[in-house]
């Protein structure tokens, strides 16, 4: 049942993304250091959403990796405040 609900939710998100993409076909200028590109608004939203998702996933994985390497600290390693 969980898989069916998740699949339905993803299908709804794809439908909303498709509607958004068909309604936003205005071209914008993207100037970066080396070149200039002219993507549509929907392409820009998709690009930056993907970059944000990737950076968030990378941060979460790095956080989990560092916490797994660190392990649990013993009480002798705690900082004592006098």
Protein Blocks (a to p, Z undefined) as FASTA:
>chain_A
ZZmmmmmmmmmmmmmmmmmmmmmmcccddddfkbccdddfklmmmmmmmmmmmmmmmmmm
mmmmmmmmnopadfklpccdZZ
